[in-house]
Amino acid sequence: MDYIKRVCDNELQDKLDAFGAVHITGPKWCGKTTTAKQFAKSYIEMQDPDMREAYIHTAQIKPSNLLSGDNPRLIDEWQIAPNLWDAVRVSVDKRNESGLYILTGSNSIDKPSIMHTGTGRIDTLQMYPMSLYESGESNGTISLSALFRDKELPNDECISNLTIDNLILAACRGGWPSVINKKTDKAKLMIANSYFDSLCRDDICNVDKVKRDEQGTRLLLRSYARNISTFASNKTILKDINANFPMSDTTFYDYLKTLRKLYVIKDVEAWCPSIRSKTAIQSSDKKEFVDPSIAVAALGVSPEYFNTDLKAFGFIFETLCIRDLRVYSSALGGNVSYYHDRYGLEADIVLHLRDGRYALIEVKLGSNEIEYGASHLNEIEELIMKYNAQEVQAPLRLPDLKIILTGTPYGYKREDGVFVIPIGCLKD
């Protein structure tokens, strides 16, 4: 199968030009190794069953031997032999060159396992499952980076070809690259279910060789999925689990930590500007997965289920939009948060870029809530303007963009400056 170009390709090349090594992180099956191989001139795969023991033995005695090869040299699943990190760092220091190594890993490593963080030598690239544009489903008529730059839509018509049924299938199937060459929808849906089963049965234990309960993992993820895109507390999640399975606080937080280490859970933090008092603004994290298909698999439902419960799909759709925005904004240093206060004022997503620009974004699956979402975005902007009128010494930046992401066909700019953008039109 031909390589599917990823949004992060240019970012990876930029990092290889700047640093001695690049560490690509992200969940299993999101395409890290395949992407890395497009840039590598030699590689070793630490998980190769024929060579694994030999590689580990070599890494224990003389890890520098595993670094021998044309550069950039890819070391896939390097965390199997954690001392390779320090070997790479030392090699970068000695050679004082850029683009020497690419490291990939499907789980994070505990810091005590390595001697040095690699700051200045090894930079990190976060990779996600495919966005709709990468999978060929978004037509890409609206560029996020161009929108930030020009604050206008392109002259061409912005019309998405994705129906609600298409979006439901895309969310249930997920952004796993291996779905692309599957011929049937049934086969595509099996990928996410297989990922979920493997996660609960094997990965939750294999990540650090600690035995954890498969049923407990399934129930935790199911409860998380029930509360996706909400501010449910960990106490609420744990109470839900304990209704069916006894789990202590200590065990619960250990499982959460492990699922984050596997890049499965990726919550959204609150944006807390000073336009309201601190007690008025919601500050707990919003529950999210790195891909919507994990939530669907955890719930054990099919696309047909959402045909009669579009309200439930609205939460899944928000996760899909967050995933895509994280992908599209990655090269711009995008950071996703949310705003919500006790007066009911909210922005589902606040997308901050590295240079200080940001967008207030509401996610609305259908057209009937666009007006309501726009009123929220405009009210937040007005609050910031009122705050700035009083705090002239330290004003807050006004939003550069106000966006409503939808599952509707047409993209346009409203008279109040709010952009209505179908997720099926968006790209990086």
C-alpha positions as CSV (number, residue, x, y, z in Angstrom):
1,M,0.0,0.0,0.0
2,D,1.3,3.5,-0.9
3,Y,2.3,5.7,2.0
4,I,-0.5,8.0,3.3
5,K,1.0,11.5,3.7
6,R,0.6,12.7,7.3
7,V,0.2,16.3,8.5
8,C,3.2,15.8,10.8
9,D,5.6,14.9,7.9
10,N,6.8,18.5,7.5
11,E,7.1,18.9,11.2
12,L,9.2,15.8,11.5
13,Q,11.6,17.0,8.8
14,D,11.9,20.4,10.5
15,K,12.8,18.7,13.8
16,L,15.3,16.5,12.1
17,D,16.9,19.6,10.7
18,A,17.1,21.2,14.1
19,F,17.9,18.4,16.6
20,G,20.2,15.4,16.8
21,A,17.3,13.0,17.4
22,V,13.5,13.1,17.3
23,H,11.3,11.0,19.6
24,I,7.9,10.2,17.9
25,T,5.2,9.4,20.5
26,G,1.6,8.4,20.2
27,P,-0.8,5.4,20.6
28,K,-0.2,2.1,19.0
29,W,-1.3,1.7,15.4
30,C,-1.4,5.4,14.7
31,G,1.4,5.1,12.0
32,K,4.5,6.2,13.9
33,T,6.8,3.5,12.5
34,T,5.5,3.8,8.9
35,T,6.0,7.6,9.0
36,A,9.5,7.3,10.6
37,K,10.5,4.8,7.9
38,Q,9.8,7.4,5.2
39,F,12.7,9.5,6.7
40,A,15.0,6.8,8.0
41,K,17.9,5.4,6.0
42,S,18.4,2.5,8.3
43,Y,16.4,1.0,11.2
44,I,16.0,-1.7,13.8
45,E,12.7,-2.9,15.2
46,M,13.2,-3.8,18.9
47,Q,10.0,-5.8,19.0
48,D,11.1,-8.1,16.2
49,P,10.6,-11.6,17.8
50,D,13.6,-13.1,16.0
51,M,16.0,-10.4,17.2
52,R,14.4,-9.0,20.4
53,E,16.5,-10.9,22.9
54,A,19.7,-10.3,20.9
55,Y,18.9,-6.5,20.7
56,I,18.2,-6.4,24.5
57,H,21.4,-8.2,25.3
58,T,23.4,-5.9,23.1
59,A,21.8,-2.9,24.6
60,Q,22.8,-4.0,28.1
61,I,26.4,-4.6,27.1
62,K,27.2,-2.0,24.4
63,P,24.1,0.0,23.3
64,S,26.2,2.0,20.9
65,N,26.4,-1.0,18.6
66,L,22.7,-0.7,17.9
67,L,23.2,2.9,16.7
68,S,25.5,1.9,13.9
69,G,23.9,2.5,10.5
70,D,23.0,5.1,8.0
71,N,21.4,8.3,9.4
72,P,18.7,9.1,10.2
73,R,18.6,5.7,12.0
74,L,15.2,4.6,13.3
75,I,15.0,2.7,16.6
76,D,11.5,1.4,16.8
77,E,10.0,0.8,20.2
78,W,13.2,1.9,21.9
79,Q,11.7,1.7,25.4
80,I,12.1,-2.1,25.3
81,A,15.8,-1.2,26.1
82,P,15.5,2.1,28.0
83,N,19.3,2.7,28.2
84,L,19.2,3.3,24.4
85,W,17.9,6.8,25.2
86,D,21.1,7.8,27.0
87,A,23.1,6.1,24.2
88,V,21.4,8.3,21.6
89,R,22.0,11.4,23.7
90,V,25.7,10.6,24.2
91,S,26.1,9.9,20.4
92,V,24.4,13.2,19.6
93,D,26.7,15.1,21.9
94,K,29.8,13.4,20.4
95,R,28.8,13.9,16.8
96,N,27.2,17.3,17.2
97,E,25.1,16.8,14.1
98,S,21.3,17.0,13.4
99,G,19.0,14.4,12.0
100,L,20.9,11.4,13.4
101,Y,18.2,9.3,15.0
102,I,14.5,8.7,15.1
103,L,13.0,7.0,18.2
104,T,9.4,5.7,18.2
105,G,7.4,4.4,21.2
106,S,3.8,3.5,22.0
107,N,4.2,4.3,25.7
108,S,6.0,6.9,27.7
109,I,8.9,5.8,29.9
110,D,9.3,6.6,33.6
111,K,12.0,9.2,34.0
112,P,14.0,7.2,36.6
113,S,14.7,4.7,33.9
114,I,16.9,7.2,32.0
115,M,19.8,9.3,33.2
116,H,19.1,12.5,31.2
117,T,16.0,14.0,29.7
118,G,17.8,14.7,26.4
119,T,16.9,18.4,26.4
120,G,18.5,20.2,23.5
121,R,19.5,16.9,21.9
122,I,16.2,14.9,21.5
123,D,13.0,16.6,20.7
124,T,9.5,15.1,20.8
125,L,6.9,14.8,18.1
126,Q,3.4,13.9,19.2
127,M,1.5,11.8,16.6
128,Y,-2.2,11.1,16.5
129,P,-4.5,8.8,14.6
130,M,-5.4,10.1,11.2
131,S,-7.5,13.2,10.8
132,L,-10.4,13.2,8.3
133,Y,-8.2,15.1,5.8
134,E,-5.4,12.5,6.1
135,S,-7.9,9.7,5.6
136,G,-9.2,11.4,2.4
137,E,-12.6,12.2,3.8
138,S,-12.3,15.9,4.4
139,N,-11.9,17.7,1.1
140,G,-9.6,20.3,2.7
141,T,-11.1,23.4,1.1
142,I,-10.6,25.3,4.3
143,S,-7.0,25.5,5.7
144,L,-6.8,26.2,9.5
145,S,-3.4,27.9,9.2
146,A,-4.7,30.1,6.3
147,L,-7.8,30.9,8.3
148,F,-5.6,32.2,11.2
149,R,-3.5,34.1,8.7
150,D,-6.1,35.7,6.5
151,K,-9.3,35.5,8.6
152,E,-11.3,34.8,5.5
153,L,-12.6,31.8,3.8
154,P,-11.3,30.8,0.3
155,N,-13.1,32.2,-2.7
156,D,-14.1,28.6,-3.7
157,E,-17.2,27.1,-2.4
158,C,-16.7,25.4,0.9
159,I,-19.0,22.4,0.7
160,S,-18.5,19.1,2.6
161,N,-19.5,15.8,1.0
162,L,-19.7,14.1,4.4
163,T,-23.2,13.1,5.6
164,I,-24.1,12.4,9.2
165,D,-23.9,8.7,8.4
166,N,-20.4,9.2,7.0
167,L,-19.3,11.0,10.1
168,I,-20.7,8.3,12.4
169,L,-18.8,5.7,10.5
170,A,-15.6,7.7,10.5
171,A,-15.9,8.2,14.3
172,C,-16.7,4.6,15.0
173,R,-14.0,3.3,12.7
174,G,-11.4,5.8,14.0
175,G,-8.3,7.2,12.4
176,W,-6.2,4.0,12.4
177,P,-4.2,3.9,9.1
178,S,-4.8,0.1,8.7
179,V,-8.5,0.8,8.0
180,I,-7.7,2.5,4.7
181,N,-7.1,-0.7,2.7
182,K,-10.1,-2.6,4.2
183,K,-12.8,-3.2,1.6
184,T,-15.9,-3.3,3.9
185,D,-17.2,-1.2,6.6
186,K,-17.5,-4.3,8.8
187,A,-13.8,-4.9,8.4
188,K,-12.9,-1.3,9.2
189,L,-15.0,-1.3,12.4
190,M,-13.2,-4.5,13.5
191,I,-9.9,-2.6,13.7
192,A,-11.0,-0.3,16.6
193,N,-12.6,-3.2,18.4
194,S,-9.4,-5.2,18.1
195,Y,-7.4,-2.2,19.4
196,F,-9.7,-1.9,22.4
197,D,-9.5,-5.7,23.2
198,S,-5.7,-5.7,22.9
199,L,-5.5,-2.7,25.1
200,C,-7.6,-4.2,27.9
201,R,-6.1,-7.7,27.6
202,D,-2.4,-7.1,27.0
203,D,-1.2,-3.5,26.7
204,I,-2.4,-2.5,30.1
205,C,-0.1,-5.1,31.7
206,N,2.7,-5.2,29.1
207,V,3.5,-1.5,29.3
208,D,5.3,-1.9,32.7
209,K,5.0,-5.7,33.4
210,V,2.4,-5.0,36.2
211,K,-0.6,-7.3,36.3
212,R,-3.9,-5.4,35.9
213,D,-7.4,-6.7,35.6
214,E,-8.9,-6.9,32.1
215,Q,-12.5,-6.5,33.4
216,G,-11.5,-3.5,35.6
217,T,-9.8,-1.9,32.6
218,R,-12.9,-2.4,30.4
219,L,-15.2,-0.9,33.0
220,L,-13.0,2.1,33.6
221,L,-12.8,2.8,29.9
222,R,-16.6,2.3,29.5
223,S,-17.3,4.7,32.3
224,Y,-14.9,7.2,30.8
225,A,-16.7,6.8,27.4
226,R,-20.0,7.4,29.1
227,N,-18.7,10.7,30.3
228,I,-16.7,11.7,27.2
229,S,-16.6,15.4,26.5
230,T,-17.9,16.2,30.0
231,F,-16.5,17.5,33.3
232,A,-17.3,14.4,35.2
233,S,-15.0,14.0,38.2
234,N,-12.8,11.0,38.8
235,K,-14.9,10.3,41.9
236,T,-17.9,9.9,39.6
237,I,-16.0,7.6,37.3
238,L,-14.8,5.5,40.2
239,K,-18.3,5.3,41.7
240,D,-19.6,4.1,38.3
241,I,-16.9,1.3,38.2
242,N,-17.6,0.2,41.8
243,A,-21.2,-0.4,40.9
244,N,-20.0,-3.5,39.0
245,F,-16.4,-4.1,40.0
246,P,-14.5,-3.4,43.3
247,M,-11.7,-0.9,42.6
248,S,-9.8,1.1,45.2
249,D,-8.7,4.7,44.8
250,T,-5.1,3.6,44.5
251,T,-5.9,1.1,41.8
252,F,-8.1,3.5,39.9
253,Y,-5.4,6.2,39.7
254,D,-2.8,3.6,38.7
255,Y,-5.0,2.5,35.8
256,L,-5.5,6.1,34.7
257,K,-1.8,6.8,34.8
258,T,-1.1,3.7,32.7
259,L,-3.8,4.6,30.1
260,R,-2.2,8.0,29.8
261,K,1.2,6.4,29.4
262,L,-0.2,4.4,26.5
263,Y,-1.5,7.6,25.0
264,V,-5.1,6.4,25.1
265,I,-6.6,9.0,27.4
266,K,-5.9,12.6,26.5
267,D,-8.1,15.0,28.6
268,V,-8.6,18.7,27.8
269,E,-7.6,21.2,30.3
270,A,-9.6,24.3,31.3
271,W,-8.8,27.8,30.0
272,C,-9.1,30.1,33.0
273,P,-8.7,33.7,31.8
274,S,-9.3,36.5,34.4
275,I,-12.6,37.7,32.8
276,R,-14.5,36.0,35.6
277,S,-13.6,35.3,39.2
278,K,-11.7,32.0,39.7
279,T,-14.6,30.4,41.5
280,A,-16.9,31.1,38.6
281,I,-14.8,29.2,36.0
282,Q,-14.9,25.4,35.6
283,S,-11.3,24.2,36.1
284,S,-11.6,20.4,36.0
285,D,-10.3,18.5,33.0
286,K,-12.7,17.5,30.2
287,K,-12.7,13.7,29.7
288,E,-11.4,12.7,26.2
289,F,-9.8,9.9,24.3
290,V,-7.0,10.3,21.7
291,D,-9.5,8.9,19.1
292,P,-13.3,8.7,19.2
293,S,-13.3,5.0,18.1
294,I,-11.9,4.0,21.5
295,A,-15.0,5.5,23.2
296,V,-17.3,3.7,20.8
297,A,-15.5,0.4,21.3
298,A,-15.6,0.8,25.1
299,L,-19.4,1.4,24.9
300,G,-19.8,-1.7,22.8
301,V,-22.1,0.0,20.3
302,S,-22.3,0.1,16.5
303,P,-22.9,3.0,14.0
304,E,-26.5,2.0,13.9
305,Y,-26.9,2.8,17.5
306,F,-26.2,6.5,16.9
307,N,-28.7,6.7,14.1
308,T,-31.4,6.9,16.8
309,D,-29.3,8.7,19.4
310,L,-27.7,11.7,17.7
311,K,-27.4,13.5,21.1
312,A,-25.0,10.8,22.3
313,F,-23.1,11.0,19.0
314,G,-22.7,14.7,19.6
315,F,-20.2,14.0,22.4
316,I,-18.3,11.5,20.1
317,F,-18.3,14.1,17.3
318,E,-16.7,16.6,19.7
319,T,-13.9,14.1,20.4
320,L,-13.4,13.6,16.6
321,C,-13.2,17.4,16.2
322,I,-10.6,17.7,19.0
323,R,-8.5,15.0,17.5
324,D,-8.5,16.7,14.1
325,L,-7.7,20.1,15.5
326,R,-4.8,18.6,17.5
327,V,-3.5,17.1,14.2
328,Y,-4.0,20.3,12.1
329,S,-2.5,22.7,14.6
330,S,0.5,20.5,15.6
331,A,3.0,22.3,13.4
332,L,1.8,25.6,14.8
333,G,2.3,24.5,18.4
334,G,-1.5,24.0,18.9
335,N,-2.8,23.5,22.4
336,V,-6.4,22.5,23.0
337,S,-8.4,23.7,26.1
338,Y,-12.0,24.6,26.8
339,Y,-13.9,27.5,28.6
340,H,-16.9,27.0,30.8
341,D,-18.3,29.0,33.7
342,R,-21.2,28.6,36.2
343,Y,-23.3,31.1,34.2
344,G,-23.5,28.6,31.3
345,L,-21.2,30.5,29.1
346,E,-18.9,28.1,27.2
347,A,-16.5,27.4,24.3
348,D,-16.1,23.7,23.7
349,I,-12.6,24.2,22.4
350,V,-10.1,27.0,22.8
351,L,-7.2,26.5,20.4
352,H,-4.1,28.4,21.4
353,L,-1.1,28.6,19.0
354,R,2.5,29.0,20.0
355,D,2.7,32.6,18.9
356,G,-0.2,33.7,21.1
357,R,-3.1,33.6,18.5
358,Y,-6.1,31.6,19.5
359,A,-9.6,30.6,18.4
360,L,-12.8,30.2,20.3
361,I,-14.6,27.1,19.0
362,E,-18.0,25.6,19.5
363,V,-18.9,22.1,18.2
364,K,-22.4,21.7,16.8
365,L,-23.3,18.6,14.9
366,G,-26.4,20.1,13.3
367,S,-27.5,23.5,12.0
368,N,-30.2,24.0,14.6
369,E,-27.7,25.0,17.3
370,I,-25.4,27.2,15.3
371,E,-27.1,30.4,16.5
372,Y,-26.9,29.3,20.1
373,G,-23.2,28.5,19.7
374,A,-22.4,31.8,18.0
375,S,-24.1,33.7,20.8
376,H,-21.7,32.1,23.3
377,L,-18.6,32.9,21.3
378,N,-19.7,36.5,20.8
379,E,-20.5,36.9,24.5
380,I,-17.0,35.6,25.6
381,E,-15.4,38.1,23.2
382,E,-17.6,40.9,24.7
383,L,-16.5,39.9,28.2
384,I,-12.9,40.1,27.2
385,M,-13.5,43.6,25.7
386,K,-15.2,44.7,29.0
387,Y,-12.3,43.3,31.0
388,N,-9.7,45.1,28.8
389,A,-11.6,48.4,29.2
390,Q,-10.9,48.1,33.0
391,E,-7.5,46.4,32.9
392,V,-5.7,48.6,30.4
393,Q,-2.3,47.8,31.9
394,A,-2.6,44.1,31.2
395,P,-5.3,43.5,28.5
396,L,-6.2,40.1,27.3
397,R,-5.8,39.3,23.6
398,L,-9.1,39.2,21.8
399,P,-9.8,35.9,19.9
400,D,-8.3,35.8,16.5
401,L,-11.1,33.5,15.3
402,K,-14.6,32.5,16.3
403,I,-15.5,29.1,14.8
404,I,-18.4,26.7,14.9
405,L,-17.3,23.3,13.7
406,T,-20.3,21.3,12.3
407,G,-21.4,18.2,10.6
408,T,-23.4,20.3,8.1
409,P,-22.5,20.7,4.4
410,Y,-21.9,24.4,4.0
411,G,-19.0,26.6,5.2
412,Y,-19.5,30.4,5.5
413,K,-18.8,33.5,7.5
414,R,-21.6,35.1,9.5
415,E,-22.1,38.8,9.7
416,D,-21.0,38.7,13.4
417,G,-17.6,37.3,12.2
418,V,-18.3,33.8,13.3
419,F,-17.1,31.1,10.9
420,V,-19.3,28.1,10.3
421,I,-17.0,25.3,9.2
422,P,-17.9,21.7,8.3
423,I,-15.3,19.3,9.7
424,G,-15.5,17.7,6.3
425,C,-13.9,20.8,4.8
426,L,-11.1,21.4,7.2
427,K,-7.3,20.7,6.9
428,D,-4.1,21.9,8.4
